[in-house]
Amino acid sequence: MNDYSAPLQAKREQLLKSGVLMMDPSAVYVEDQVEVGAGTMLLPGTILRGRTVIGQNCCIGPQVMLTGCTVEGG
């Protein structure tokens, strides 16, 4: 059985330290390759996968999945 929680938790902590906001970090799934700009809010149920890039000061979610795309800053 694979445990994916440790890498996901590490990515969430990295994003939080870089200025990304999360209403409920345990309800956000962000893969390692994803980049998120400071000031962006990730709402519960947000799933970011692949080579996704989110700019600064965006609001993503709730209940959204983005895979391999770019969202410019707000």
Secondary structure as GFF3:
##gff-version 3
##sequence-region A 1 74
A	DSSP	alpha_helix	5	17	.	.	.	ID=ss1
A	DSSP	beta_strand	21	22	.	.	.	ID=ss2
A	DSSP	three_ten_helix	25	27	.	.	.	ID=ss3
A	DSSP	beta_strand	29	30	.	.	.	ID=ss4
A	DSSP	beta_strand	35	36	.	.	.	ID=ss5
A	DSSP	beta_strand	41	42	.	.	.	ID=ss6
A	DSSP	beta_strand	47	49	.	.	.	ID=ss7
A	DSSP	beta_strand	53	54	.	.	.	ID=ss8
A	DSSP	beta_strand	59	60	.	.	.	ID=ss9
A	DSSP	beta_strand	65	67	.	.	.	ID=ss10
A	DSSP	beta_strand	70	71	.	.	.	ID=ss11
###
